[in-house]
């Protein structure tokens, strides 16, 4: 990689862009809201049930100018969701400040396993057992989204909930391949523990990206 490109990546002025698209947010607090999604390549958290494993290798995704990403995003929506991969593997400072300067709200979906960066209107933290969030990230969370793949994940969810702020909104979401088994358990758990809410991947039920 050319040195000047690497320098721009280090500054967050270029990012390994996997894909960008305008759609409906399907999960969590902002379910149903139209948003422009920016999927950044690169992730080493390694969830075995990840449905975008093609995002893991950042080298497969071309370094793209952040200014170009901003230009595309503002044509479609006043809200951008930055996801991955794991977006915090890269500096998000430049991208988020530039988006916000154009009147675009910035949301992130992250495992929290990397150093905090960026300026966020909404911070969705989705911790994974394989690589836990850094302590500094928990306090940033507006939303905690816990993926429930098996019964043991309820205990992990409670452990993670104890680390976020009191105003953080708590969600339990069934892992898609286990939804028939885990959704009834989640419903029962939320009814017994009403601090939690149910999150579903509604975009998959609606057959939209």
Backbone as JSON Lines, residues from 0, in Angstrom:
{"i":0,"aa":"X","n":[0.84,-1.19,0.0],"ca":[0.0,0.0,0.0],"c":[0.88,1.24,0.0]}
{"i":1,"aa":"X","n":[0.52,2.21,-0.83],"ca":[1.32,3.43,-0.9],"c":[1.28,4.17,0.43]}
{"i":2,"aa":"X","n":[2.41,4.82,0.73],"ca":[2.54,5.48,2.03],"c":[1.48,6.54,2.22]}
{"i":3,"aa":"X","n":[1.17,7.31,1.16],"ca":[0.21,8.4,1.31],"c":[-1.2,7.86,1.59]}
{"i":4,"aa":"X","n":[-1.53,6.69,1.03],"ca":[-2.82,6.07,1.32],"c":[-2.86,5.59,2.77]}
{"i":5,"aa":"X","n":[-1.77,4.97,3.23],"ca":[-1.72,4.49,4.6],"c":[-1.84,5.65,5.58]}
{"i":6,"aa":"X","n":[-1.22,6.79,5.25],"ca":[-1.31,7.96,6.13],"c":[-2.76,8.46,6.22]}
{"i":7,"aa":"X","n":[-3.46,8.46,5.09],"ca":[-4.85,8.89,5.1],"c":[-5.73,7.92,5.89]}
{"i":8,"aa":"X","n":[-5.44,6.63,5.78],"ca":[-6.16,5.63,6.58],"c":[-5.9,5.85,8.07]}
{"i":9,"aa":"X","n":[-4.64,6.09,8.42],"ca":[-4.3,6.32,9.83],"c":[-5.01,7.55,10.38]}
{"i":10,"aa":"X","n":[-5.27,8.53,9.52],"ca":[-5.95,9.76,9.93],"c":[-7.48,9.63,9.89]}
{"i":11,"aa":"X","n":[-7.95,8.49,9.4],"ca":[-9.38,8.3,9.25],"c":[-9.98,9.03,8.05]}
{"i":12,"aa":"X","n":[-9.12,9.53,7.17],"ca":[-9.6,10.24,5.98],"c":[-9.83,9.29,4.81]}
{"i":13,"aa":"X","n":[-9.39,8.05,4.94],"ca":[-9.76,6.96,4.05],"c":[-10.15,5.77,4.92]}
{"i":14,"aa":"X","n":[-11.1,4.99,4.46],"ca":[-11.56,3.82,5.21],"c":[-11.79,2.66,4.24]}
{"i":15,"aa":"X","n":[-11.55,1.42,4.7],"ca":[-11.81,0.25,3.84],"c":[-13.32,0.01,3.74]}
{"i":16,"aa":"X","n":[-13.93,0.58,2.72],"ca":[-15.38,0.54,2.57],"c":[-15.82,-0.77,1.94]}
{"i":17,"aa":"X","n":[-16.64,-1.52,2.65],"ca":[-17.19,-2.75,2.1],"c":[-18.43,-2.47,1.25]}
{"i":18,"aa":"X","n":[-19.35,-1.69,1.83],"ca":[-20.56,-1.35,1.1],"c":[-21.23,-0.16,1.78]}
{"i":19,"aa":"X","n":[-22.08,0.52,1.02],"ca":[-22.89,1.61,1.55],"c":[-24.25,1.54,0.86]}
{"i":20,"aa":"X","n":[-25.31,1.74,1.64],"ca":[-26.65,1.59,1.07],"c":[-27.68,2.28,1.95]}
{"i":21,"aa":"X","n":[-28.76,2.69,1.32],"ca":[-29.87,3.36,1.99],"c":[-30.96,2.34,2.26]}
{"i":22,"aa":"X","n":[-31.38,2.23,3.52],"ca":[-32.37,1.2,3.86],"c":[-33.11,1.61,5.13]}
{"i":23,"aa":"X","n":[-33.8,0.66,5.72],"ca":[-34.52,0.85,6.99],"c":[-33.73,0.17,8.1]}
{"i":24,"aa":"X","n":[-33.48,0.9,9.17],"ca":[-32.83,0.28,10.33],"c":[-33.74,-0.81,10.86]}
{"i":25,"aa":"X","n":[-33.2,-2.03,10.95],"ca":[-34.03,-3.17,11.3],"c":[-33.96,-3.61,12.75]}
{"i":26,"aa":"X","n":[-33.01,-3.05,13.52],"ca":[-32.76,-3.59,14.86],"c":[-32.71,-2.49,15.91]}
{"i":27,"aa":"X","n":[-33.01,-2.87,17.13],"ca":[-32.73,-2.0,18.28],"c":[-33.61,-0.78,18.38]}
{"i":28,"aa":"X","n":[-33.1,0.25,19.02],"ca":[-33.87,1.43,19.42],"c":[-34.47,2.16,18.23]}
{"i":29,"aa":"X","n":[-33.73,2.24,17.14],"ca":[-34.16,3.03,15.98],"c":[-34.81,2.19,14.89]}
{"i":30,"aa":"X","n":[-35.31,1.02,15.25],"ca":[-36.0,0.15,14.29],"c":[-37.07,0.93,13.53]}
{"i":31,"aa":"X","n":[-37.07,0.75,12.21],"ca":[-38.08,1.38,11.37],"c":[-37.67,2.71,10.78]}
{"i":32,"aa":"X","n":[-36.52,3.24,11.21],"ca":[-36.07,4.54,10.72],"c":[-35.23,4.38,9.46]}
{"i":33,"aa":"X","n":[-35.47,5.21,8.46],"ca":[-34.65,5.21,7.27],"c":[-33.26,5.75,7.6]}
{"i":34,"aa":"X","n":[-32.23,5.1,7.09],"ca":[-30.85,5.51,7.39],"c":[-29.93,5.03,6.27]}
{"i":35,"aa":"X","n":[-28.82,5.73,6.15],"ca":[-27.78,5.35,5.18],"c":[-26.72,4.55,5.94]}
{"i":36,"aa":"X","n":[-26.51,3.32,5.52],"ca":[-25.58,2.44,6.2],"c":[-24.21,2.46,5.53]}
{"i":37,"aa":"X","n":[-23.18,2.58,6.34],"ca":[-21.79,2.53,5.88],"c":[-21.15,1.33,6.56]}
{"i":38,"aa":"X","n":[-20.82,0.31,5.78],"ca":[-20.22,-0.9,6.34],"c":[-18.72,-0.87,6.06]}
{"i":39,"aa":"X","n":[-17.95,-0.78,7.15],"ca":[-16.5,-0.69,7.05],"c":[-15.89,-2.08,7.21]}
{"i":40,"aa":"X","n":[-14.92,-2.41,6.36],"ca":[-14.26,-3.71,6.43],"c":[-13.26,-3.79,7.57]}
{"i":41,"aa":"X","n":[-13.01,-5.03,7.99],"ca":[-12.03,-5.29,9.04],"c":[-12.69,-5.68,10.35]}
{"i":42,"aa":"X","n":[-12.42,-6.9,10.82],"ca":[-12.92,-7.34,12.12],"c":[-12.16,-8.59,12.53]}
{"i":43,"aa":"X","n":[-11.73,-8.63,13.79],"ca":[-11.07,-9.84,14.31],"c":[-11.77,-10.35,15.57]}
{"i":44,"aa":"X","n":[-13.03,-9.92,15.78],"ca":[-13.78,-10.38,16.95],"c":[-14.21,-11.83,16.76]}
{"i":45,"aa":"X","n":[-14.57,-12.2,15.53],"ca":[-14.72,-13.61,15.18],"c":[-15.97,-14.31,15.68]}
{"i":46,"aa":"X","n":[-17.14,-13.66,15.59],"ca":[-18.38,-14.32,15.98],"c":[-18.7,-15.43,14.97]}
{"i":47,"aa":"X","n":[-18.88,-16.65,15.45],"ca":[-19.08,-17.77,14.53],"c":[-20.4,-17.65,13.78]}
{"i":48,"aa":"X","n":[-21.36,-16.89,14.33],"ca":[-22.65,-16.73,13.66],"c":[-22.76,-15.43,12.87]}
{"i":49,"aa":"X","n":[-21.66,-14.73,12.69],"ca":[-21.67,-13.47,11.94],"c":[-22.25,-13.69,10.54]}
{"i":50,"aa":"X","n":[-23.15,-12.79,10.12],"ca":[-23.75,-12.95,8.79],"c":[-23.07,-12.07,7.74]}
{"i":51,"aa":"X","n":[-21.96,-11.44,8.11],"ca":[-21.17,-10.68,7.12],"c":[-19.68,-11.0,7.3]}
{"i":52,"aa":"X","n":[-19.37,-12.29,7.29],"ca":[-17.98,-12.71,7.46],"c":[-17.08,-12.16,6.35]}
{"i":53,"aa":"X","n":[-17.68,-11.82,5.2],"ca":[-16.88,-11.24,4.11],"c":[-16.35,-9.86,4.48]}
{"i":54,"aa":"X","n":[-16.82,-9.3,5.59],"ca":[-16.31,-8.0,6.05],"c":[-15.01,-8.13,6.84]}
{"i":55,"aa":"X","n":[-14.67,-9.34,7.27],"ca":[-13.58,-9.49,8.24],"c":[-12.22,-9.05,7.72]}
{"i":56,"aa":"X","n":[-11.91,-9.37,6.47],"ca":[-10.6,-9.06,5.9],"c":[-10.64,-7.68,5.27]}
{"i":57,"aa":"X","n":[-10.06,-6.7,5.94],"ca":[-10.09,-5.32,5.45],"c":[-9.4,-5.17,4.1]}
{"i":58,"aa":"X","n":[-8.43,-6.03,3.82],"ca":[-7.68,-5.91,2.57],"c":[-8.53,-6.2,1.34]}
{"i":59,"aa":"X","n":[-9.68,-6.82,1.55],"ca":[-10.58,-7.1,0.42],"c":[-11.42,-5.9,0.03]}
{"i":60,"aa":"X","n":[-11.38,-4.84,0.83],"ca":[-12.27,-3.71,0.62],"c":[-11.46,-2.44,0.36]}
{"i":61,"aa":"X","n":[-11.74,-1.74,-0.73],"ca":[-10.87,-0.66,-1.19],"c":[-10.87,0.55,-0.26]}
{"i":62,"aa":"X","n":[-9.69,1.09,0.03],"ca":[-9.63,2.34,0.78],"c":[-10.39,3.43,0.02]}
{"i":63,"aa":"X","n":[-11.35,4.04,0.7],"ca":[-12.23,5.02,0.07],"c":[-12.16,6.32,0.86]}
{"i":64,"aa":"X","n":[-12.12,7.43,0.16],"ca":[-12.04,8.73,0.82],"c":[-13.29,8.98,1.68]}
{"i":65,"aa":"X","n":[-13.06,9.39,2.91],"ca":[-14.17,9.7,3.8],"c":[-15.05,10.81,3.23]}
{"i":66,"aa":"X","n":[-14.44,11.77,2.56],"ca":[-15.21,12.87,1.96],"c":[-16.18,12.33,0.9]}
{"i":67,"aa":"X","n":[-15.75,11.31,0.17],"ca":[-16.61,10.68,-0.84],"c":[-17.78,9.96,-0.17]}
{"i":68,"aa":"X","n":[-17.49,9.28,0.94],"ca":[-18.54,8.6,1.7],"c":[-19.57,9.6,2.21]}
{"i":69,"aa":"X","n":[-19.11,10.72,2.73],"ca":[-20.01,11.77,3.23],"c":[-20.87,12.32,2.11]}
{"i":70,"aa":"X","n":[-20.24,12.58,0.96],"ca":[-20.97,13.12,-0.19],"c":[-22.09,12.19,-0.62]}
{"i":71,"aa":"X","n":[-21.82,10.89,-0.63],"ca":[-22.85,9.91,-0.99],"c":[-23.97,9.87,0.05]}
{"i":72,"aa":"X","n":[-23.58,9.85,1.33],"ca":[-24.55,9.68,2.41],"c":[-25.56,10.82,2.47]}
{"i":73,"aa":"X","n":[-25.09,12.05,2.33],"ca":[-25.99,13.2,2.53],"c":[-27.0,13.34,1.4]}
{"i":74,"aa":"X","n":[-26.82,12.61,0.3],"ca":[-27.82,12.61,-0.78],"c":[-29.08,11.87,-0.37]}
{"i":75,"aa":"X","n":[-28.94,10.97,0.61],"ca":[-30.02,10.05,0.92],"c":[-30.73,10.29,2.24]}
{"i":76,"aa":"X","n":[-29.98,10.65,3.28],"ca":[-30.58,10.62,4.61],"c":[-29.92,11.61,5.55]}
{"i":77,"aa":"X","n":[-30.65,11.96,6.6],"ca":[-30.07,12.8,7.65],"c":[-29.5,11.97,8.78]}
{"i":78,"aa":"X","n":[-29.5,10.63,8.59],"ca":[-28.96,9.72,9.6],"c":[-28.08,8.68,8.93]}
{"i":79,"aa":"X","n":[-26.88,8.49,9.47],"ca":[-25.95,7.49,8.98],"c":[-25.68,6.49,10.09]}
{"i":80,"aa":"X","n":[-25.67,5.21,9.74],"ca":[-25.29,4.14,10.67],"c":[-23.97,3.56,10.19]}
{"i":81,"aa":"X","n":[-22.95,3.65,11.03],"ca":[-21.63,3.11,10.68],"c":[-21.48,1.78,11.39]}
{"i":82,"aa":"X","n":[-21.24,0.75,10.6],"ca":[-21.19,-0.61,11.13],"c":[-20.05,-1.35,10.45]}
{"i":83,"aa":"X","n":[-19.99,-2.66,10.63],"ca":[-18.89,-3.4,10.04],"c":[-19.24,-4.85,9.8]}
{"i":84,"aa":"X","n":[-18.17,-5.68,9.85],"ca":[-16.89,-5.39,10.43],"c":[-16.97,-4.77,11.82]}
{"i":85,"aa":"X","n":[-15.84,-4.23,12.19],"ca":[-15.71,-3.54,13.47],"c":[-15.19,-2.13,13.19]}
{"i":86,"aa":"X","n":[-16.09,-1.14,13.15],"ca":[-15.69,0.21,12.74],"c":[-14.65,0.87,13.63]}
{"i":87,"aa":"X","n":[-14.62,0.51,14.92],"ca":[-13.66,1.19,15.81],"c":[-12.22,0.68,15.63]}
{"i":88,"aa":"X","n":[-12.0,-0.26,14.7],"ca":[-10.63,-0.6,14.32],"c":[-9.96,0.58,13.63]}
{"i":89,"aa":"X","n":[-10.77,1.53,13.18],"ca":[-10.28,2.69,12.44],"c":[-10.69,3.96,13.17]}
{"i":90,"aa":"X","n":[-9.97,5.03,12.97],"ca":[-10.36,6.31,13.57],"c":[-11.63,6.81,12.92]}
{"i":91,"aa":"X","n":[-12.63,7.09,13.73],"ca":[-13.91,7.59,13.25],"c":[-14.05,9.11,13.43]}
{"i":92,"aa":"X","n":[-13.0,9.76,13.92],"ca":[-13.09,11.19,14.24],"c":[-13.41,12.03,13.01]}
{"i":93,"aa":"X","n":[-12.63,11.85,11.95],"ca":[-12.79,12.71,10.78],"c":[-14.15,12.46,10.12]}
{"i":94,"aa":"X","n":[-14.52,11.21,9.93],"ca":[-15.77,10.89,9.25],"c":[-16.97,11.45,10.0]}
{"i":95,"aa":"X","n":[-17.01,11.25,11.31],"ca":[-18.19,11.68,12.06],"c":[-18.28,13.2,12.16]}
{"i":96,"aa":"X","n":[-17.15,13.87,12.34],"ca":[-17.17,15.34,12.4],"c":[-17.61,15.93,11.06]}
{"i":97,"aa":"X","n":[-17.16,15.31,9.97],"ca":[-17.53,15.81,8.65],"c":[-19.01,15.57,8.38]}
{"i":98,"aa":"X","n":[-19.52,14.4,8.74],"ca":[-20.95,14.13,8.59],"c":[-21.78,15.12,9.4]}
{"i":99,"aa":"X","n":[-21.39,15.33,10.66],"ca":[-22.17,16.22,11.51],"c":[-22.11,17.67,11.03]}
{"i":100,"aa":"X","n":[-20.99,18.06,10.43],"ca":[-20.88,19.42,9.88],"c":[-21.84,19.62,8.71]}
{"i":101,"aa":"X","n":[-22.27,18.5,8.09],"ca":[-23.23,18.55,6.99],"c":[-24.67,18.31,7.46]}
{"i":102,"aa":"X","n":[-24.86,18.3,8.78],"ca":[-26.19,18.13,9.34],"c":[-26.67,16.7,9.38]}
{"i":103,"aa":"X","n":[-25.75,15.74,9.31],"ca":[-26.1,14.33,9.31],"c":[-25.85,13.74,10.69]}
{"i":104,"aa":"X","n":[-26.83,13.06,11.25],"ca":[-26.68,12.41,12.55],"c":[-25.84,11.14,12.38]}
{"i":105,"aa":"X","n":[-25.01,10.85,13.38],"ca":[-24.1,9.71,13.3],"c":[-24.45,8.67,14.35]}
{"i":106,"aa":"X","n":[-24.71,7.46,13.87],"ca":[-24.96,6.31,14.74],"c":[-23.87,5.27,14.48]}
{"i":107,"aa":"X","n":[-23.53,4.49,15.5],"ca":[-22.55,3.41,15.33],"c":[-23.1,2.13,15.94]}
{"i":108,"aa":"X","n":[-22.72,1.01,15.32],"ca":[-22.95,-0.32,15.9],"c":[-21.58,-0.98,16.04]}
{"i":109,"aa":"X","n":[-21.19,-1.29,17.27],"ca":[-19.83,-1.75,17.53],"c":[-19.78,-2.77,18.66]}
{"i":110,"aa":"X","n":[-18.77,-3.62,18.6],"ca":[-18.52,-4.55,19.71],"c":[-17.82,-3.84,20.87]}
{"i":111,"aa":"X","n":[-17.26,-2.67,20.6],"ca":[-16.57,-1.92,21.64],"c":[-15.19,-2.44,22.0]}
{"i":112,"aa":"X","n":[-14.66,-3.34,21.17],"ca":[-13.4,-4.01,21.5],"c":[-12.17,-3.17,21.17]}
{"i":113,"aa":"X","n":[-12.39,-2.0,20.56],"ca":[-11.26,-1.14,20.19],"c":[-11.44,0.25,20.78]}
{"i":114,"aa":"X","n":[-10.36,1.0,20.76],"ca":[-10.33,2.34,21.34],"c":[-11.46,3.21,20.81]}
{"i":115,"aa":"X","n":[-12.08,3.96,21.71],"ca":[-13.18,4.84,21.32],"c":[-12.69,5.97,20.44]}
{"i":116,"aa":"X","n":[-13.43,6.23,19.38],"ca":[-13.19,7.4,18.55],"c":[-14.5,7.81,17.92]}
{"i":117,"aa":"X","n":[-14.56,9.03,17.43],"ca":[-15.76,9.52,16.77],"c":[-16.64,10.36,17.68]}
{"i":118,"aa":"X","n":[-17.55,11.1,17.05],"ca":[-18.54,11.92,17.73],"c":[-19.9,11.38,17.33]}
{"i":119,"aa":"X","n":[-20.66,10.9,18.31],"ca":[-21.84,10.09,18.0],"c":[-23.12,10.67,18.57]}
{"i":120,"aa":"X","n":[-24.18,10.64,17.73],"ca":[-25.52,10.98,18.21],"c":[-26.18,9.76,18.85]}
{"i":121,"aa":"X","n":[-25.76,8.56,18.43],"ca":[-26.29,7.34,19.03],"c":[-25.22,6.26,19.0]}
{"i":122,"aa":"X","n":[-24.98,5.64,20.14],"ca":[-23.9,4.65,20.27],"c":[-24.52,3.32,20.69]}
{"i":123,"aa":"X","n":[-24.56,2.37,19.76],"ca":[-25.08,1.04,20.04],"c":[-23.91,0.1,20.29]}
{"i":124,"aa":"X","n":[-23.85,-0.41,21.51],"ca":[-22.8,-1.34,21.91],"c":[-23.35,-2.75,21.91]}
{"i":125,"aa":"X","n":[-22.65,-3.65,21.2],"ca":[-23.07,-5.05,21.14],"c":[-21.88,-5.95,21.49]}
{"i":126,"aa":"X","n":[-21.65,-6.17,22.78],"ca":[-20.47,-6.9,23.24],"c":[-20.47,-8.36,22.8]}
{"i":127,"aa":"X","n":[-19.27,-8.87,22.57],"ca":[-19.09,-10.27,22.2],"c":[-18.13,-10.94,23.19]}
{"i":128,"aa":"X","n":[-18.4,-12.2,23.51],"ca":[-17.59,-12.92,24.49],"c":[-16.15,-13.1,24.01]}
{"i":129,"aa":"X","n":[-15.97,-13.21,22.7],"ca":[-14.65,-13.51,22.15],"c":[-13.66,-12.36,22.31]}
{"i":130,"aa":"X","n":[-14.18,-11.12,22.42],"ca":[-13.31,-9.95,22.58],"c":[-14.14,-8.86,23.23]}
{"i":131,"aa":"X","n":[-14.0,-8.72,24.54],"ca":[-14.88,-7.85,25.31],"c":[-14.62,-6.37,25.04]}
{"i":132,"aa":"X","n":[-15.62,-5.53,25.29],"ca":[-15.43,-4.09,25.14],"c":[-14.35,-3.56,26.09]}
{"i":133,"aa":"X","n":[-13.7,-2.5,25.66],"ca":[-12.8,-1.78,26.55],"c":[-13.61,-1.01,27.58]}
{"i":134,"aa":"X","n":[-13.04,-0.82,28.76],"ca":[-13.76,-0.14,29.84],"c":[-14.27,1.24,29.41]}
{"i":135,"aa":"X","n":[-13.45,1.94,28.63],"ca":[-13.8,3.31,28.22],"c":[-15.05,3.37,27.35]}
{"i":136,"aa":"X","n":[-15.41,2.25,26.72],"ca":[-16.5,2.24,25.76],"c":[-17.87,2.1,26.45]}
{"i":137,"aa":"X","n":[-17.92,1.37,27.55],"ca":[-19.21,1.13,28.22],"c":[-19.95,2.43,28.53]}
{"i":138,"aa":"X","n":[-19.22,3.43,29.0],"ca":[-19.86,4.67,29.42],"c":[-20.44,5.46,28.25]}
{"i":139,"aa":"X","n":[-20.03,5.11,27.01],"ca":[-20.54,5.8,25.83],"c":[-21.87,5.25,25.34]}
{"i":140,"aa":"X","n":[-22.25,4.07,25.82],"ca":[-23.37,3.34,25.22],"c":[-24.71,4.01,25.51]}
{"i":141,"aa":"X","n":[-25.45,4.31,24.43],"ca":[-26.85,4.72,24.54],"c":[-27.75,3.5,24.52]}
{"i":142,"aa":"X","n":[-27.25,2.45,23.87],"ca":[-28.03,1.22,23.66],"c":[-27.09,0.03,23.82]}
{"i":143,"aa":"X","n":[-27.55,-0.96,24.58],"ca":[-26.82,-2.22,24.71],"c":[-27.64,-3.29,24.0]}
{"i":144,"aa":"X","n":[-27.07,-3.87,22.95],"ca":[-27.78,-4.89,22.17],"c":[-27.05,-6.21,22.32]}
{"i":145,"aa":"X","n":[-27.68,-7.13,23.04],"ca":[-27.08,-8.42,23.33],"c":[-27.69,-9.48,22.42]}
{"i":146,"aa":"X","n":[-26.84,-10.18,21.67],"ca":[-27.28,-11.24,20.79],"c":[-27.38,-12.54,21.6]}
{"i":147,"aa":"X","n":[-28.55,-13.16,21.55],"ca":[-28.81,-14.36,22.34],"c":[-28.79,-15.58,21.41]}
{"i":148,"aa":"X","n":[-27.74,-16.39,21.58],"ca":[-27.54,-17.58,20.75],"c":[-27.88,-18.85,21.53]}
{"i":149,"aa":"X","n":[-27.7,-18.78,22.85],"ca":[-28.02,-19.91,23.71],"c":[-28.37,-19.41,25.11]}
{"i":150,"aa":"X","n":[-28.77,-20.32,26.0],"ca":[-29.22,-19.93,27.34],"c":[-28.15,-19.2,28.13]}
{"i":151,"aa":"X","n":[-26.88,-19.59,27.95],"ca":[-25.8,-18.96,28.7],"c":[-25.65,-17.48,28.37]}
{"i":152,"aa":"X","n":[-26.17,-17.07,27.22],"ca":[-26.03,-15.67,26.82],"c":[-26.84,-14.73,27.69]}
{"i":153,"aa":"X","n":[-27.86,-15.21,28.37],"ca":[-28.62,-14.35,29.28],"c":[-27.73,-13.9,30.44]}
{"i":154,"aa":"X","n":[-26.92,-14.81,30.96],"ca":[-26.0,-14.46,32.05],"c":[-24.97,-13.43,31.56]}
{"i":155,"aa":"X","n":[-24.44,-13.66,30.37],"ca":[-23.49,-12.71,29.79],"c":[-24.15,-11.35,29.59]}
{"i":156,"aa":"X","n":[-25.4,-11.34,29.16],"ca":[-26.12,-10.08,28.97],"c":[-26.23,-9.3,30.27]}
{"i":157,"aa":"X","n":[-26.53,-9.98,31.35],"ca":[-26.65,-9.3,32.64],"c":[-25.29,-8.75,33.1]}
{"i":158,"aa":"X","n":[-24.23,-9.51,32.86],"ca":[-22.89,-9.03,33.2],"c":[-22.56,-7.74,32.46]}
{"i":159,"aa":"X","n":[-22.91,-7.7,31.19],"ca":[-22.63,-6.51,30.38],"c":[-23.52,-5.34,30.78]}
{"i":160,"aa":"X","n":[-24.77,-5.63,31.1],"ca":[-25.7,-4.57,31.51],"c":[-25.24,-3.88,32.79]}
{"i":161,"aa":"X","n":[-24.53,-4.6,33.64],"ca":[-24.06,-4.01,34.89],"c":[-22.95,-2.99,34.67]}
{"i":162,"aa":"X","n":[-22.41,-2.92,33.46],"ca":[-21.26,-2.06,33.18],"c":[-21.62,-0.78,32.43]}
{"i":163,"aa":"X","n":[-22.85,-0.69,31.92],"ca":[-23.24,0.51,31.18],"c":[-23.95,1.48,32.1]}
{"i":164,"aa":"X","n":[-24.17,2.7,31.61],"ca":[-24.82,3.72,32.41],"c":[-26.29,3.44,32.65]}
{"i":165,"aa":"X","n":[-26.87,4.12,33.63],"ca":[-28.25,3.85,34.03],"c":[-29.27,4.23,32.96]}
{"i":166,"aa":"X","n":[-28.9,5.12,32.05],"ca":[-29.84,5.55,31.01],"c":[-29.71,4.74,29.72]}
{"i":167,"aa":"X","n":[-28.81,3.79,29.7],"ca":[-28.61,2.96,28.51],"c":[-29.83,2.05,28.31]}
{"i":168,"aa":"X","n":[-30.33,2.0,27.09],"ca":[-31.49,1.16,26.77],"c":[-31.0,-0.26,26.49]}
{"i":169,"aa":"X","n":[-31.64,-1.25,27.11],"ca":[-31.16,-2.63,27.07],"c":[-32.03,-3.49,26.16]}
{"i":170,"aa":"X","n":[-31.37,-4.18,25.2],"ca":[-32.08,-5.03,24.25],"c":[-31.51,-6.44,24.23]}
{"i":171,"aa":"X","n":[-32.4,-7.42,24.1],"ca":[-32.05,-8.81,23.84],"c":[-32.54,-9.16,22.45]}
{"i":172,"aa":"X","n":[-31.64,-9.69,21.63],"ca":[-31.99,-10.0,20.24],"c":[-31.6,-11.43,19.9]}
{"i":173,"aa":"X","n":[-32.53,-12.23,19.39],"ca":[-32.18,-13.61,19.04],"c":[-31.24,-13.65,17.84]}
{"i":174,"aa":"X","n":[-30.24,-14.51,17.93],"ca":[-29.39,-14.75,16.76],"c":[-30.26,-15.41,15.7]}
{"i":175,"aa":"X","n":[-30.14,-14.94,14.47],"ca":[-31.13,-15.26,13.43],"c":[-31.33,-16.76,13.24]}
{"i":176,"aa":"X","n":[-30.25,-17.52,13.21],"ca":[-30.38,-18.96,12.95],"c":[-31.03,-19.7,14.11]}
{"i":177,"aa":"X","n":[-31.13,-19.04,15.26],"ca":[-31.73,-19.67,16.45],"c":[-33.03,-18.98,16.87]}
{"i":178,"aa":"X","n":[-33.59,-18.18,15.98],"ca":[-34.72,-17.33,16.38],"c":[-35.94,-18.12,16.84]}
{"i":179,"aa":"X","n":[-36.22,-19.27,16.19],"ca":[-37.4,-20.04,16.59],"c":[-37.27,-20.57,18.02]}
{"i":180,"aa":"X","n":[-36.05,-20.95,18.39],"ca":[-35.83,-21.5,19.73],"c":[-35.68,-20.4,20.77]}
{"i":181,"aa":"X","n":[-34.92,-19.34,20.43],"ca":[-34.53,-18.36,21.44],"c":[-35.56,-17.25,21.63]}
{"i":182,"aa":"X","n":[-36.35,-16.93,20.6],"ca":[-37.29,-15.82,20.75],"c":[-38.29,-16.05,21.88]}
{"i":183,"aa":"X","n":[-38.9,-17.23,21.99],"ca":[-39.82,-17.44,23.14],"c":[-39.11,-17.3,24.49]}
{"i":184,"aa":"X","n":[-37.85,-17.75,24.57],"ca":[-37.09,-17.59,25.82],"c":[-36.84,-16.12,26.13]}
{"i":185,"aa":"X","n":[-36.54,-15.36,25.08],"ca":[-36.3,-13.92,25.27],"c":[-37.57,-13.23,25.73]}
{"i":186,"aa":"X","n":[-38.69,-13.57,25.13],"ca":[-39.98,-12.97,25.53],"c":[-40.25,-13.25,27.01]}
{"i":187,"aa":"X","n":[-40.07,-14.49,27.42],"ca":[-40.29,-14.84,28.83],"c":[-39.31,-14.08,29.73]}
{"i":188,"aa":"X","n":[-38.06,-13.97,29.28],"ca":[-37.04,-13.31,30.1],"c":[-37.36,-11.83,30.27]}
{"i":189,"aa":"X","n":[-37.79,-11.19,29.19],"ca":[-38.12,-9.76,29.27],"c":[-39.34,-9.54,30.15]}
{"i":190,"aa":"X","n":[-40.29,-10.44,30.09],"ca":[-41.46,-10.29,30.96],"c":[-41.1,-10.46,32.43]}
{"i":191,"aa":"X","n":[-40.1,-11.29,32.72],"ca":[-39.62,-11.46,34.08],"c":[-38.64,-10.37,34.5]}
{"i":192,"aa":"X","n":[-38.0,-9.75,33.5],"ca":[-36.96,-8.74,33.75],"c":[-37.22,-7.53,32.85]}
{"i":193,"aa":"X","n":[-38.21,-6.71,33.19],"ca":[-38.7,-5.68,32.27],"c":[-37.76,-4.5,32.04]}
{"i":194,"aa":"X","n":[-36.58,-4.52,32.64],"ca":[-35.58,-3.49,32.26],"c":[-35.1,-3.73,30.83]}
{"i":195,"aa":"X","n":[-35.25,-4.97,30.34],"ca":[-34.85,-5.34,28.99],"c":[-36.01,-5.14,28.02]}
{"i":196,"aa":"X","n":[-35.66,-4.94,26.74],"ca":[-36.62,-4.91,25.64],"c":[-36.24,-5.97,24.62]}
{"i":197,"aa":"X","n":[-37.2,-6.38,23.81],"ca":[-36.95,-7.34,22.73],"c":[-36.55,-6.58,21.47]}
{"i":198,"aa":"X","n":[-35.47,-7.03,20.85],"ca":[-35.09,-6.53,19.52],"c":[-35.15,-7.69,18.54]}
{"i":199,"aa":"X","n":[-35.74,-7.44,17.37],"ca":[-35.8,-8.44,16.3],"c":[-35.17,-7.86,15.04]}
{"i":200,"aa":"X","n":[-34.62,-8.72,14.21],"ca":[-34.05,-8.27,12.93],"c":[-35.19,-8.12,11.92]}
{"i":201,"aa":"X","n":[-35.94,-7.04,12.09],"ca":[-37.15,-6.87,11.29],"c":[-36.84,-6.74,9.8]}
{"i":202,"aa":"X","n":[-35.67,-6.24,9.46],"ca":[-35.32,-6.12,8.03],"c":[-35.27,-7.48,7.35]}
{"i":203,"aa":"X","n":[-34.9,-8.51,8.11],"ca":[-34.86,-9.86,7.53],"c":[-36.28,-10.4,7.35]}
{"i":204,"aa":"X","n":[-37.16,-10.11,8.28],"ca":[-38.55,-10.53,8.11],"c":[-39.19,-9.8,6.92]}
{"i":205,"aa":"X","n":[-38.74,-8.56,6.67],"ca":[-39.31,-7.76,5.59],"c":[-38.57,-7.96,4.25]}
{"i":206,"aa":"X","n":[-37.51,-8.78,4.28],"ca":[-36.72,-9.05,3.08],"c":[-36.15,-7.78,2.45]}
{"i":207,"aa":"X","n":[-35.59,-6.93,3.31],"ca":[-34.88,-5.74,2.81],"c":[-33.44,-5.8,3.34]}
{"i":208,"aa":"X","n":[-32.5,-5.12,2.65],"ca":[-31.08,-5.2,3.06],"c":[-30.86,-4.74,4.48]}
